[in-house]
Each structure stands twice: as structure tokens, then as C-alpha cells.
Amino acid sequence: MATFIDPTTQYMCNIIQQEYSACDVSDALLKLHVHAAGFLPDIVAPLLGFNQISRRTVAPVSTLALVPKSWTDSSSFPQHLPRKSNIPQGENWTDYPSPGTIVLVQQPGKHVSAILGDIMITRLHHRGVLGVVADGRIRDVKSCTKIRRNTTFQVWSKGVSAAGPSLEAKPWAIDVPLKIGETWIKPGDFICADEEDQVIVVIPREHLRAVYELLPTLKRASDRVLEDVERGLSLPEAFERNPDFYSNYK
């Protein structure tokens, strides 16, 4: 499914990417009462080593859900997944995420196999996808590290594996809502993948403009609090001087 981003939305993404960290974005989402302040827990950038440039990417999300190999059309599916796979037979899911998106891929929670490795990551990169967030495991770390080092492609996961995806799971549905922890992520939401802070935050698409508008005020207040503390003020004193920021910490 193609993902169209209008120029205004792209501009807001660019500004957030260039000027604000994922923690800044999370502060804005906390102010907006978004669940978990948008944070996706336990997902890290395993390919990020020493002496590598850290990057931040803000882009819309595409999604893929894997299911156990034993499941069929007659299985009891979660309500957010279709009973019939929406990936055409004989085709590979890597041909479907839109260029300019970050792909969020989810495998069943207790599986030890990888969701994807260097072949799939190479295909996604060549199609113009900006990165992969695996709610599960990846493999081929050495080859994937080379891809990451030589491109702007980002790779995030909950861990690594030696086993290929077909050991336990099969791709089932693209562009479906996914739930990580208690947070729902919908196709077309936005991911802020920040290698410097080593965290990922999801911005619901309906909140993107509000986040964009809140960020300058919150960031200025945060910077002022830090400056006050660096000058020796206590936290209550610094918060009192910056009520816009302190309201997030009550």
C-alpha cells in the first residue's frame, strides 16, 4: 500500500528529525496523554557499535505481522489480524512496504527464530525503505552491520538469532495495527528512531501536528531547567522557574 505524505507533514517530520530527540518527542506525547508517552520498550539498535555515526529518523510506519506456521484460515485469529493472509501467494512481503517508511515487523512473542536477516534487509533498502524495527529477533548481524555502516538504513530489534524466519513463523498481514506492550501502532503513524538516545518513540498520526507545535516550548523549558540545575539550583527551584516543563513531572 502506497504511503503518501503531503509537503506539510514531511516538513514537520524533517524539523522533528533535525532538531529534537526521541526523549523530547516523548515529553510532548506525555503532555498529550498518549499511552506510555509513545515509547516502545525493550527494542534496541544491536548494530550500533563504537565509532559509528548515530542517526535519527522520523518517518511513517509500515507494518507486517507474522503468525505461527501452524495457523490456517480457520485458526482463531486476534481481532486485529485478517483471517486470510493479505499477502498474495507466491509474493514476498518485502515488496510491499512503501519507500520512505520504517517497517515495524512483529513475530509471535515466544519464538526464538529471527524475523529477518541480511537478504530481506538488503531488499528493503534497495526499495527505498528507511529502516526496520523488529518486535522480535534478527540474524546475520555481521552482514547487517555492513549495510547499516554504508547506508542510512536503521535496524532495531529485541535480540538476535541464528535460525531463519521459516523455522517457526510465516508472514501473514501487511498494513495492520500491531500491539507492542500496551501500545497500539497503526500503519501511517510515525516512528522517531533515535540512535543517539537509543530509543524508539511512536507518534500517533493524529498527534503529529500537536507534537510539532509543543516541541519548541517544551525543549526551551527543558534546556532552561538543565541550565538552572547546572548553576546549582535545586530541582524544585528549577521547576518553579519553568512551569511548562514541570507539569510533565507532577
Phi, psi and omega per residue, in radians:
M1 nan 2.226 -3.111
A2 -1.264 2.472 3.096
T3 -1.957 1.971 3.131
F4 -1.714 2.263 3.081
I5 -2.027 2.106 3.132
D6 -1.240 2.787 -3.065
P7 -0.992 -0.639 -3.139
T8 -1.153 -0.761 3.110
T9 -1.115 -0.750 3.113
Q10 -1.087 -0.670 3.108
Y11 -1.090 -0.790 3.135
M12 -1.085 -0.737 3.097
C13 -1.059 -0.753 -3.125
N14 -1.090 -0.760 -3.137
I15 -1.135 -0.789 3.105
I16 -1.043 -0.771 -3.127
Q17 -1.078 -0.699 -3.048
Q18 -1.397 -0.563 -2.897
E19 -2.036 -0.227 -3.012
Y20 -2.330 2.499 3.114
S21 -1.460 2.945 3.068
A22 -1.087 -0.551 3.103
C23 -1.204 -0.641 3.032
D24 -1.056 -0.790 -3.141
V25 -1.076 -0.739 3.138
S26 -1.111 -0.641 3.069
D27 -1.053 -0.713 3.118
A28 -1.151 -0.706 3.140
L29 -1.195 -0.586 3.046
L30 -1.095 -0.727 3.110
K31 -1.072 -0.562 -3.122
L32 -1.566 0.067 3.098
H33 1.110 0.587 3.050
V34 -1.376 2.400 -3.061
H35 -0.966 2.293 3.114
A36 1.034 0.287 -3.110
A37 0.933 0.511 3.062
G38 1.416 -0.051 -3.021
F39 -1.321 2.352 3.032
L40 -1.745 1.958 -3.030
P41 -1.349 2.630 2.938
D42 1.194 0.241 3.080
I43 -1.870 2.171 -3.030
V44 -2.212 3.036 3.104
A45 -1.816 1.525 -3.008
P46 -1.199 -0.290 -3.104
L47 -1.592 -0.038 -3.082
L48 -1.471 1.815 -3.126
G49 -1.847 -3.081 3.114
F50 -1.153 2.617 3.083
N51 1.130 0.336 3.042
Q52 -1.850 2.525 -3.135
I53 -1.265 2.233 3.068
S54 -1.494 2.492 -3.079
R55 -2.248 2.817 3.019
R56 -2.212 2.337 3.121
T57 -2.240 2.294 3.028
V58 -2.102 2.042 -3.028
A59 -2.743 2.784 3.060
P60 -1.161 2.726 -3.081
V61 -1.821 2.395 2.862
S62 -1.817 2.725 -3.086
T63 -2.267 2.680 3.015
L64 -2.490 2.292 3.053
A65 -1.917 2.258 2.978
L66 -1.724 2.667 3.093
V67 -2.288 2.844 3.099
P68 -1.006 2.549 -3.106
K69 -1.038 -0.480 -3.077
S70 -1.322 -0.231 -3.079
W71 -1.281 2.486 3.071
T72 -2.239 3.141 3.137
D73 -1.011 -0.418 -3.083
S74 -1.617 -0.014 3.141
S75 -1.207 2.884 3.111
S76 -1.517 1.818 -3.039
F77 -1.657 2.592 2.953
P78 -1.012 2.635 -3.030
Q79 -1.068 -0.474 -3.075
H80 -1.450 -0.067 3.123
L81 -1.916 2.476 3.089
P82 -1.239 2.612 3.128
R83 -1.250 -0.371 3.086
K84 -2.078 2.360 -3.129
S85 -1.018 2.409 3.094
N86 -1.716 0.248 3.026
I87 -1.714 2.043 -3.082
P88 -0.965 2.435 -3.128
Q89 -1.050 2.380 3.133
G90 1.517 -0.075 3.123
E91 -1.918 2.782 -3.109
N92 -1.851 2.481 -3.065
W93 -1.080 -0.412 -3.098
T94 -1.164 -0.224 3.116
D95 -1.516 0.046 -3.019
Y96 -1.917 -0.588 3.118
P97 -1.046 2.407 -3.069
S98 -1.250 2.463 2.972
P99 -0.957 2.522 -3.141
G100 1.509 0.014 3.091
T101 -1.857 2.899 2.921
I102 -1.849 2.314 -3.070
V103 -1.628 2.176 3.018
L104 -1.765 2.055 -3.057
V105 -2.041 2.310 -3.096
Q106 -2.175 2.301 3.055
Q107 -1.962 2.792 3.076
P108 -0.937 2.455 -2.882
G109 -1.016 -0.607 -3.038
K110 -1.700 0.126 -3.133
H111 -1.279 2.485 -3.141
V112 -1.760 -0.173 -3.131
S113 -1.349 2.876 3.107
A114 -1.420 2.668 3.024
I115 -1.369 -0.701 -3.094
L116 -2.787 2.896 3.133
G117 -2.441 -2.693 -2.970
D118 -1.159 -0.563 -3.111
I119 -1.161 -0.866 -3.141
M120 -1.163 -0.684 3.123
I121 -1.112 -0.702 3.102
T122 -1.090 -0.748 3.119
R123 -1.093 -0.785 3.138
L124 -1.098 -0.741 3.126
H125 -1.077 -0.790 -3.129
H126 -1.146 -0.400 3.103
R127 -1.489 -0.063 3.094
G128 1.667 0.142 3.023
V129 -1.228 2.534 -2.995
L130 -1.611 -0.298 -3.122
G131 3.034 3.036 3.136
V132 -2.285 2.333 2.985
V133 -2.034 1.965 -3.069
A134 -1.754 1.979 2.978
D135 -1.441 1.241 -3.005
G136 2.795 -2.577 -3.010
R137 -1.963 2.736 2.981
I138 -2.132 2.951 3.056
R139 -2.417 -3.058 -3.096
D140 1.019 0.841 -3.024
V141 -1.041 -0.716 -3.114
K142 -1.067 -0.845 3.141
S143 -1.170 -0.689 -3.139
C144 -1.169 -0.594 3.095
T145 -1.104 -0.668 3.107
K146 -1.120 -0.735 3.108
I147 -1.066 -0.810 -3.106
R148 -1.126 -0.671 -3.109
R149 -1.171 -0.601 -3.030
N150 -1.678 0.002 -3.114
T151 -2.428 -3.113 3.029
T152 -1.690 0.127 -3.118
F153 -1.165 2.289 3.127
Q154 -1.809 2.553 3.092
V155 -2.305 2.155 3.118
W156 -2.209 2.589 3.112
S157 -2.809 3.026 3.052
K158 -1.612 -0.111 -3.123
G159 2.939 -2.971 -3.107
V160 -2.230 2.884 3.140
S161 -2.684 2.838 2.993
A162 -1.694 -0.436 -3.022
A163 -1.412 2.463 3.126
G164 -1.291 2.854 -3.079
P165 -1.010 -0.600 -3.028
S166 -1.247 -0.125 3.124
L167 -1.039 -0.750 -3.000
E168 -2.241 -0.399 -2.944
A169 -2.343 2.949 3.075
K170 -2.483 2.518 3.063
P171 -1.081 2.413 -3.065
W172 -2.226 -0.798 -3.005
A173 -2.518 2.302 3.042
I174 -1.831 2.698 3.102
D175 0.939 0.908 3.048
V176 -2.162 2.715 3.062
P177 -1.123 2.541 3.085
L178 -2.236 2.593 3.122
K179 -2.035 2.124 3.082
I180 -2.051 2.039 -2.998
G181 1.117 -2.119 3.089
E182 -1.876 0.187 -3.052
T183 -1.839 2.228 3.040
W184 -1.585 2.374 3.074
I185 -2.105 2.223 -3.103
K186 -1.901 2.568 3.019
P187 -0.964 2.316 -3.108
G188 1.684 -0.226 2.913
D189 -1.148 3.054 -3.085
F190 -2.087 2.458 3.087
I191 -1.903 2.323 2.942
C192 -1.864 1.783 -3.122
A193 -1.763 1.879 -2.950
D194 -2.028 1.770 -3.124
E195 -1.217 -0.443 3.119
E196 -1.185 -0.815 3.083
D197 -1.482 -0.166 3.099
Q198 1.052 0.688 3.125
V199 -2.476 2.823 3.080
I200 -2.156 2.363 3.110
V201 -2.228 2.385 3.100
V202 -1.786 2.234 3.080
I203 -1.797 1.939 3.048
P204 -0.987 2.408 -3.025
R205 -1.027 -0.537 -3.128
E206 -1.267 -0.203 -3.138
H207 -1.884 0.012 -3.044
L208 -1.020 -0.852 -3.112
R209 -1.107 -0.731 3.133
A210 -1.100 -0.704 3.081
V211 -1.075 -0.827 3.137
Y212 -1.001 -0.717 -3.103
E213 -1.328 -0.531 3.132
L214 -1.346 -0.552 -2.966
L215 -0.976 -0.801 -3.109
P216 -1.027 -0.778 -3.125
T217 -1.142 -0.810 -3.130
L218 -1.142 -0.688 -3.127
K219 -1.177 -0.724 3.093
R220 -1.079 -0.749 3.133
A221 -1.135 -0.731 3.105
S222 -1.066 -0.778 3.129
D223 -1.099 -0.674 3.129
R224 -1.172 -0.700 3.078
V225 -1.034 -0.816 3.134
L226 -1.065 -0.770 3.115
E227 -1.063 -0.726 3.130
D228 -1.121 -0.745 3.129
V229 -1.154 -0.672 3.099
E230 -1.105 -0.477 3.103
R231 -1.465 -0.023 3.063
G232 1.846 0.014 3.105
L233 -1.233 2.620 3.036
S234 -1.300 2.874 3.114
L235 -1.086 -0.783 3.086
P236 -1.005 -0.681 3.121
E237 -1.146 -0.768 -3.125
A238 -1.155 -0.715 3.120
F239 -1.145 -0.664 3.134
E240 -1.093 -0.595 3.123
R241 -1.325 -0.261 -3.075
N242 -2.358 1.251 -3.038
P243 -1.101 -0.516 3.131
D244 -1.065 -0.688 3.141
F245 -1.375 -0.687 -3.074
Y246 -1.085 -0.515 -3.099
S247 -1.053 -0.414 3.097
N248 -1.310 -0.238 -3.005
Y249 -2.012 0.143 3.103
K250 -1.272 nan nan
